[in-house]
């Protein structure tokens, strides 16, 4: 498994905490188009993280799930 090895290598316990959040409502349609373009074997895994994304239109789904979170890493 990659996660335990990465945690040990980098001296961390899990994913780093996000320090930036970006509103993605303006990109809702294109993001949904990309998500729905994946083949079924990929969408099977996406459903684990993006619950019910196939059940709603983009505007409704990304009205609720309207942000993405990132960690800024400086060199």
N, C-alpha and C positions, 0 to 999 in steps of 0.2 A: 504494500500500500504506500502510495506517495505521501499522504499527509503525515503519518508518524515520522517518516524519514525527513521530510521538510521541517517539521517542528523541531526535531533534534538538531538538524543542520543549522537552522537559523536561531535556535534558542527561544522559540516561541511556543505558545500553547493555543493552537487554533488559528483561525483567520485573523488578520489585523483589523482593528476597529476602523471603520470608515471615518474620514474627517471632511469629506465633501459630499454634498448631495446636489443632484442636478434634476430639475423638473423636465420631464420628457413628453409632456402632453402635446407639444407642437410636432413631435416626431411619432405620434401614436400610430397613424395609418401606415407609415413606412416600416415601423418596427413590427407591427402585426403582419404585414405582408411578408417580411423576412421570416418571422417565426412560422408562419403557415406554409412557407415554401420548403421547409425541411422535409426529408423523407420520413415515413412513419417510424422507422427505428430510432431516429433522433427525437421526433416529437414525443415518443414514449417516455424518454428521459426528461424532456422539457416539462412535461405534465407534472413531474415530481416537484418542480421548483416554481413553475408559473401556473398555479392551480387555476383551472377553468378558463384558461385563455382562449380555448377554442369555442367556448359557449357564448361569448359576447362579442359585439362589434368593438373595434379598436377604441373608439371614442369613450365608450362606457367603461371598458376594462382599464384603460389608462387614465381615466378620471379617478378611479380608486387607487390603482398602483401607478402613481404619477411621478415617482422619483427613482433614480438609480443612485447607488452609493459607491464611493470610491475612496481609496486611501492614496494620498499623494506621497510618493517616495522620492526623496531628494538624494542626489549622488553626493 
